[in-house]
Amino acid sequence: MKKINDKKTYKNILGISLGALLITLGTWGQLQGTAKGDDISDPELHELFNTVLYHIKSDYVEETKSKELWYGAIRGMLASLDDAHTRFMVPEEFNELQVETSGKFGGLGIEISMRDGVLTVVSPIEDTPAMRVGLQPGDKIIEIEKKSTRDMSLNEAVSILRGTPGTSVNISVAREGEDEILYFDIVREIIKIKVVTGDYIESEGILFIRLKQFSKTAANDIRNLISEYQNKNPKGIILDLRWNPGGLLDAANEVANIFIDNGVIVSTRGRKKEQDRIFMADSSKAIAAKIPVVVLANHGSASASEIVTGAIKDHKRGKFVGSKTFGKGSVQHVIPLPHNTAIALTIQKYYTPSGVSIHKVGIEPDIEVKALEFTKEDRKNYKEIQDKNILKDFAKDMTEYNETNVEAFKKLLNEKNLKLSDYAMRFILKQHINRNEKRSAYDLEFDVQLKKAIDLLTKN
């Protein structure tokens, strides 16, 4: 290193260094002075914000757009609440929300949320691309189109997953119990949601009702279905809320009221006590209050589904069969803002009739019954079966699902060393042969949770 001998140069350097130090110390002193008090008044905070905005606009290395800065500030403000369900929507995102709630949109048929900072599947919607490829509640989406979701907002993820029907999107998923990342190529479709389906199980004398989403018409649709089969005097009703991600709070109250004729159905509590609400049953709306009922729910049942499940369970109106629910017990209010923007703001948490909040906890079933699932080996071999068109070629001329065809398919798979569990083998064969037929609302062959519900109702 060259030694400095020039005294004048040395003094100049020293002066510059001291000047920089004094500026730094001066700034630090101002910061310390401001930070002495824990409380900063609102006018002071406004001044602080505007000062930062001024310096960014004036001095930042690149020119900035005011709209992006303000949008970013709003997002940061909401993010500081550490609530994945509270979010800001720019015009494009607000329009997407309005399209989605219309019941018809192009996408995958999947409800997603942020859980512990990770993009997580709440529930795939029945009979949509997401469910058909095998996405499950709790799956953590770590990549979309090979792009990491680590710093991706919920809004960004939704906008990428949605798209033109017929186009595909690739997602990478981490699943509990799986050692490797799972990859899915999913073809987008127009998602049309018929919220209520059902049928009368003639052999058992039981009415089966599946509710896919809590829309404005959900309760009326269920009432109409019950009225349609009223002359058969059903022994019981099975209300299937599996894979139901929720919906409207008022709809949940109305649906629960069909089965409960008195007492509290749900209560909501927030910071403003005057806005707290208690939803009480109206006996005039309880058209099925005397009919035995069993609720089916699982880890894909969230929000409004949990309100109904919790109410029926707490009032001992019926048994809950299945697996623990998702655990979303908060209420969001969508507030339209100027310039076609909006925020979804968590304003309350809801509580079951016994006063329990299930947020991030879920509801435990009265009787736990695990659904049949593909094993890891099933998924691996099924992929090869699909890739090589083995099932397609085998069943191309088949019109009936029967034991003869099952045994022939089993023999073929053994010859090709592509073993499947008995459930997986029968399930994919049946689905393929019956693919062009109208799908029944229930399946007594594979649905072990439904079978348990039937047992409970027929033994009483």
C-alpha positions in Angstrom: 0.0 0.0 0.0 1.3 3.5 -0.9 2.1 5.5 2.2 0.6 9.0 2.4 3.2 11.7 3.1 1.4 14.7 1.8 0.0 16.4 4.9 -2.5 18.5 2.9 -3.8 15.3 1.2 -4.0 13.6 4.6 -5.9 16.5 6.1 -8.4 16.5 3.2 -9.1 12.8 3.5 -9.4 13.2 7.3 -11.8 16.1 6.7 -14.0 14.1 4.3 -14.0 11.1 6.6 -15.0 13.2 9.6 -17.6 15.0 7.5 -19.1 11.7 6.5 -19.0 10.5 10.1 -20.7 13.6 11.3 -23.5 13.2 8.7 -23.9 9.6 9.7 -23.9 10.5 13.4 -26.3 13.4 12.8 -28.7 11.1 11.0 -28.4 8.4 13.7 -29.0 11.0 16.3 -32.2 12.1 14.5 -33.3 8.5 14.3 -32.5 7.9 17.9 -34.4 11.0 18.9 -37.4 9.9 16.9 -37.2 6.3 18.3 -37.0 7.4 22.0 -40.8 7.3 22.3 -42.6 4.1 21.4 -45.6 6.1 20.2 -45.5 8.1 17.0 -48.5 10.2 16.2 -50.5 9.7 13.0 -49.4 13.1 11.6 -45.8 12.1 12.2 -46.3 8.8 10.5 -47.9 10.5 7.5 -44.9 12.8 7.4 -42.5 9.9 7.6 -44.3 8.0 4.8 -44.3 11.1 2.5 -40.6 11.7 3.2 -39.7 8.2 2.1 -41.9 8.5 -0.9 -40.2 11.9 -1.8 -36.7 10.4 -1.6 -37.7 7.4 -3.7 -39.2 9.6 -6.4 -36.4 12.1 -6.2 -33.2 10.0 -5.6 -33.8 6.4 -6.4 -31.4 5.1 -9.1 -34.2 4.4 -11.5 -37.3 6.3 -12.3 -40.4 4.9 -10.6 -44.1 5.0 -11.3 -46.3 6.4 -8.6 -49.1 3.8 -9.1 -46.7 0.9 -8.5 -45.3 2.6 -5.4 -48.7 3.2 -3.9 -49.9 -0.3 -4.8 -46.8 -1.7 -3.2 -47.3 0.3 -0.1 -50.9 -0.9 0.3 -49.8 -4.5 -0.2 -47.1 -4.1 2.4 -49.5 -2.6 4.8 -51.9 -5.5 4.5 -49.0 -8.0 4.6 -48.0 -6.6 8.0 -51.2 -8.0 9.4 -49.8 -11.6 8.8 -53.2 -12.8 7.5 -53.1 -14.7 4.3 -56.8 -14.1 3.6 -56.5 -10.3 3.8 -55.3 -9.0 0.4 -55.4 -6.1 -2.0 -56.8 -6.5 -5.5 -55.8 -4.4 -8.5 -58.5 -4.0 -11.2 -57.4 -7.2 -13.0 -57.6 -9.3 -9.8 -60.9 -7.7 -8.7 -62.4 -8.5 -12.1 -61.2 -12.1 -11.8 -62.9 -12.4 -8.4 -66.1 -11.2 -9.9 -65.8 -13.7 -12.7 -65.1 -16.5 -10.3 -68.1 -15.8 -8.1 -70.3 -15.8 -11.2 -69.8 -19.6 -11.2 -68.1 -19.9 -14.6 -64.5 -19.2 -15.3 -61.4 -20.7 -17.0 -59.1 -22.4 -14.6 -58.1 -25.6 -12.7 -60.9 -25.8 -10.2 -58.8 -25.3 -7.1 -59.0 -23.3 -3.9 -55.6 -22.0 -2.7 -54.4 -20.0 0.2 -51.2 -19.0 2.0 -50.4 -21.2 5.0 -47.3 -20.4 7.0 -46.1 -18.3 4.1 -46.4 -21.2 1.6 -48.9 -21.4 -1.3 -51.1 -24.3 -0.2 -54.1 -26.2 -1.7 -57.2 -25.8 0.4 -59.3 -28.0 -1.7 -59.7 -29.1 -5.4 -63.3 -28.7 -6.5 -65.1 -31.9 -7.5 -65.1 -32.9 -11.1 -62.5 -30.3 -12.2 -59.0 -30.7 -13.7 -57.4 -30.2 -10.3 -59.2 -33.1 -8.7 -58.9 -35.4 -11.7 -55.1 -35.1 -11.7 -55.0 -35.9 -8.0 -54.2 -32.6 -6.2 -55.0 -32.9 -2.5 -55.7 -30.5 0.4 -52.5 -29.5 2.1 -50.3 -29.9 -1.1 -47.7 -27.1 -1.1 -47.3 -25.6 -4.5 -43.6 -24.7 -4.8 -43.4 -24.0 -8.5 -45.7 -22.8 -11.2 -44.4 -23.1 -14.7 -40.9 -23.8 -13.2 -41.0 -20.5 -11.4 -40.6 -20.6 -7.6 -43.6 -19.5 -5.6 -41.4 -18.5 -2.6 -41.9 -14.7 -3.2 -45.1 -15.0 -5.1 -48.3 -13.4 -3.7 -51.6 -15.2 -3.7 -52.9 -12.8 -6.3 -50.0 -13.5 -8.6 -50.4 -17.2 -8.3 -54.1 -17.1 -9.1 -53.5 -14.9 -12.2 -50.9 -17.4 -13.5 -53.0 -20.5 -12.8 -56.0 -19.1 -14.6 -55.9 -18.9 -18.3 -57.5 -19.8 -21.6 -59.4 -23.1 -21.5 -57.5 -25.8 -23.4 -54.1 -24.5 -22.4 -52.0 -26.3 -19.8 -50.1 -25.2 -16.7 -47.3 -27.1 -14.9 -47.1 -27.1 -11.1 -44.7 -28.7 -8.7 -46.0 -29.9 -5.4 -44.5 -31.0 -2.1 -46.8 -33.4 -0.3 -46.5 -34.6 3.3 -45.4 -38.3 3.3 -43.8 -38.1 -0.2 -40.0 -38.1 -0.5 -40.0 -36.6 -4.0 -41.6 -33.5 -5.6 -44.8 -34.3 -7.6 -45.3 -32.7 -11.0 -48.7 -32.1 -12.6 -49.5 -30.8 -16.1 -53.1 -29.6 -15.8 -55.3 -28.5 -18.7 -57.4 -25.5 -17.9 -61.2 -25.8 -18.4 -64.3 -23.6 -18.1 -65.2 -24.3 -14.5 -69.0 -24.6 -14.1 -70.1 -25.3 -10.6 -73.4 -27.0 -10.0 -73.4 -26.5 -6.3 -75.9 -29.2 -5.3 -76.2 -32.7 -6.6 -77.9 -35.7 -5.0 -79.8 -38.9 -5.3 -82.0 -41.3 -3.4 -80.2 -44.5 -2.4 -83.2 -46.7 -3.0 -81.7 -49.9 -1.5 -81.0 -48.1 1.8 -83.9 -45.6 1.9 -81.4 -42.7 2.4 -81.2 -39.3 0.6 -77.6 -38.4 -0.4 -76.9 -34.7 -0.9 -73.5 -33.4 -2.1 -72.9 -29.6 -1.6 -69.8 -28.4 -3.5 -69.9 -24.7 -2.6 -71.9 -22.3 -0.4 -73.4 -20.1 -3.0 -76.5 -17.8 -2.7 -78.8 -20.6 -4.0 -77.3 -23.5 -2.0 -79.9 -23.6 0.8 -82.8 -23.4 -1.6 -81.3 -26.0 -3.9 -81.0 -28.4 -0.9 -84.6 -27.7 0.3 -85.9 -28.4 -3.2 -84.0 -31.7 -3.3 -85.4 -32.7 0.1 -88.9 -31.8 -1.0 -88.5 -33.8 -4.2 -87.9 -37.0 -2.2 -90.2 -36.2 0.8 -92.8 -38.7 -0.3 -90.3 -41.5 0.1 -90.0 -40.8 3.8 -86.2 -41.2 3.9 -84.7 -43.0 6.9 -81.9 -40.4 7.0 -79.9 -37.8 5.0 -76.2 -37.8 4.3 -74.9 -34.3 3.7 -71.6 -34.6 1.9 -69.3 -31.5 2.4 -66.1 -33.2 1.4 -63.8 -31.0 -0.8 -66.1 -28.1 -0.2 -63.9 -25.0 0.3 -66.7 -22.8 1.7 -68.4 -19.7 0.4 -71.0 -17.3 1.9 -71.5 -17.1 5.6 -75.2 -16.4 5.2 -75.5 -19.5 3.0 -73.8 -21.6 5.7 -76.3 -20.4 8.3 -79.2 -21.2 6.0 -78.0 -24.7 5.2 -77.4 -25.5 8.8 -80.9 -24.2 9.7 -82.4 -26.8 7.4 -81.3 -29.5 10.0 -81.4 -27.5 13.2 -84.6 -25.9 14.6 -83.4 -24.0 17.6 -80.4 -22.5 19.3 -77.2 -20.9 18.0 -75.9 -22.0 14.6 -72.8 -19.8 14.5 -71.5 -16.6 16.0 -69.0 -14.1 14.6 -66.8 -11.8 16.7 -64.4 -9.1 15.7 -62.9 -5.9 17.1 -66.0 -3.9 16.8 -68.4 -5.4 19.3 -71.4 -3.7 17.7 -70.8 -5.8 14.5 -70.7 -9.1 16.3 -73.5 -11.4 15.2 -75.2 -14.4 16.5 -77.1 -16.6 14.0 -80.0 -18.3 15.6 -82.0 -21.2 14.0 -85.5 -20.3 12.7 -87.8 -23.3 13.3 -89.9 -22.4 10.2 -86.9 -23.1 8.0 -85.9 -26.4 9.6 -87.6 -28.7 7.1 -85.3 -31.7 8.0 -85.0 -31.2 11.7 -86.6 -34.5 12.5 -84.7 -36.6 10.0 -81.5 -38.3 11.2 -78.4 -36.9 9.5 -74.8 -37.7 9.0 -72.2 -35.2 7.7 -69.3 -36.3 5.6 -66.3 -33.9 5.7 -62.6 -34.1 5.3 -59.4 -32.1 5.1 -60.7 -30.3 2.0 -63.8 -29.0 3.9 -63.2 -25.4 5.0 -64.8 -22.2 6.2 -68.6 -22.4 5.6 -68.4 -26.2 5.5 -66.9 -26.1 9.0 -69.7 -23.8 10.2 -72.4 -26.4 9.2 -70.3 -29.4 10.4 -69.6 -27.7 13.7 -73.3 -26.7 14.2 -74.6 -30.2 13.5 -72.0 -31.8 15.7 -72.4 -29.4 18.7 -76.2 -29.7 18.6 -75.8 -33.5 18.5 -78.1 -33.5 15.5 -76.0 -36.0 13.7 -72.5 -37.6 13.5 -69.6 -36.3 11.6 -67.8 -39.0 9.6 -64.5 -38.6 7.8 -61.3 -36.8 8.7 -60.4 -33.5 10.4 -61.5 -30.4 8.5 -59.1 -27.7 7.1 -59.4 -25.1 9.8 -60.4 -21.8 8.2 -62.5 -19.9 10.8 -62.3 -16.3 9.7 -64.7 -14.1 7.9 -63.6 -11.8 5.0 -65.4 -8.7 3.7 -64.7 -7.6 0.1 -64.6 -3.8 0.1 -64.7 -2.2 -3.4 -62.3 0.8 -3.6 -61.8 3.6 -6.1 -60.4 2.9 -9.5 -61.9 -0.6 -9.7 -59.6 -1.9 -6.9 -60.7 -3.7 -3.7 -59.5 -5.3 -0.5 -60.6 -8.6 1.0 -60.3 -7.8 4.7 -60.7 -10.2 7.6 -63.1 -8.6 9.9 -64.2 -11.4 12.3 -63.6 -15.0 13.4 -66.5 -17.4 13.7 -67.3 -19.7 16.6 -69.3 -22.9 16.7 -72.4 -23.1 19.0 -70.2 -24.3 21.9 -68.1 -21.2 21.6 -65.0 -22.8 19.9 -62.9 -21.1 17.3 -61.6 -23.7 14.8 -59.3 -21.3 12.9 -56.0 -23.1 12.1 -57.3 -26.1 14.1 -60.2 -27.7 12.3 -62.9 -30.0 13.6 -62.3 -33.6 14.6 -64.7 -36.2 13.3 -67.0 -38.2 15.6 -66.0 -41.3 13.7 -62.7 -41.1 11.7 -62.7 -43.0 8.5 -59.8 -42.6 6.1 -60.7 -42.5 2.4 -59.1 -45.1 0.0 -56.1 -43.6 -1.7 -53.5 -44.5 -4.3 -50.2 -45.7 -2.9 -46.9 -44.3 -4.0 -46.4 -47.4 -6.1 -49.9 -46.9 -7.6 -49.1 -43.4 -8.7 -45.8 -44.4 -10.2 -47.2 -47.4 -12.2 -50.4 -45.6 -13.2 -48.3 -42.9 -14.8 -46.6 -45.5 -16.9 -50.0 -47.1 -17.7 -51.2 -43.7 -19.0 -48.0 -42.9 -20.9 -48.1 -46.2 -22.7 -51.9 -46.2 -23.3 -52.1 -49.6 -21.7 -55.5 -49.0 -20.2 -56.8 -47.2 -23.2 -55.8 -50.1 -25.5 -57.1 -52.8 -23.1 -60.5 -51.3 -22.6 -61.2 -49.7 -26.0 -64.0 -52.1 -26.9 -65.4 -52.7 -23.4 -68.8 -51.5 -22.5 -69.3 -53.0 -19.1 -67.4 -53.0 -15.8 -67.5 -56.5 -14.4 -65.4 -59.1 -12.6 -64.4 -60.8 -15.8 -62.9 -57.6 -17.1 -61.3 -56.8 -13.7 -59.5 -60.2 -13.7 -58.3 -59.8 -17.3 -56.9 -56.3 -16.5 -55.2 -57.6 -13.4 -53.6 -60.4 -15.4 -52.3 -58.0 -18.0 -50.8 -55.7 -15.4 -49.0 -58.6 -13.7 -47.6 -59.7 -17.1 -46.2 -56.2 -17.6 -44.9 -56.0 -14.0 -47.1 -53.0 -13.3 -48.9 -54.0 -10.1 -51.6 -51.8 -8.6 -53.5 -52.1 -5.4 -56.9 -53.7 -5.8 -58.6 -50.4 -5.2 -56.4 -48.5 -7.7 -56.8 -51.2 -10.4 -60.6 -51.4 -10.0 -61.0 -47.6 -9.7 -59.2 -46.7 -12.9 -60.8 -49.5 -14.9 -64.3 -48.5 -13.8 -63.6 -44.8 -14.5 -62.4 -45.5 -18.0 -65.2 -47.9 -19.0 -67.9 -45.6 -17.6 -66.2 -42.3 -18.8 -69.0 -41.5 -21.2 -71.9 -42.3 -18.9 -73.6 -39.9 -16.6 -71.7 -40.0 -13.3 -73.7 -41.1 -10.3 -73.8 -38.7 -7.3 -72.3 -41.5 -5.1 -70.2 -44.7 -5.4 -71.0 -47.5 -3.0 -68.1 -49.6 -4.3 -65.1 -47.4 -3.3 -66.5 -44.8 -0.9 -65.8 -46.2 2.6 -66.8 -43.0 4.3 -70.2 -43.1 2.7 -70.6 -46.8 3.6 -69.9 -45.9 7.2 -72.5 -43.1 7.1 -75.1 -45.6 5.7 -74.3 -48.1 8.4 -74.9 -45.5 11.1 -78.3 -44.4 9.6 -79.6 -47.9 8.9 -78.7 -49.4 12.3 -80.6 -46.7 14.2 
